[in-house]
Amino acid sequence: MKVRKLYNEDLELLTRLYVDVFSREPWSEPWTVETASKRIKDIQATPGYVGVGVIDYEEELNGMVLGNIEQWVDSQIFYVNELCVKKELEGQGVGSRLMQVLQEELMKQDVCMMYLSTERGHAKPAKFFEKLGFNIIEDRILMDKAFGS
């Protein structure tokens, strides 16, 4: 497997993986090719987009991390928007390798920090990120407001 940057031209690969991963447990979300494609296009169109993927020998995408570099007060930071790995490859170091390559790429661009949001109810993702050195920020909260239909 090789790790490489992901571009707009990789949309079909990204969409297939996204639908496959997030339609399964533990998320079981009703993604379609259309909705996943739109989500990924939105992420790619955001300024500072960076994507990294693990490609196998058959040119199939096995894992990806997508996000955006943002300007902060006196530095640049990176928001990890999406990370997913094929279910069959979980626990085999694919996600850790993706995050390592992403960090190396970001350091070249003078990015000094990454941050993300993950669901508390799914302990597996939180434990994965803690293992990689991410901290739970107790003095911050994530809030939302639903409206409309």
Secondary structure, DSSP 4 states (H G I P E B T S, - for coil): -EEEE--GGGHHHHHHHHHHHHTSTTT-----HHHHHHHHHHHHHSTTEEEEEEE-TTS-EEEEEEEEEEE-SSSEEEEEEEEEE-GGGTTTTHHHHHHHHHHHHHHHTTEEEEEE---TT-HHHHHHHHHTT----TT----------
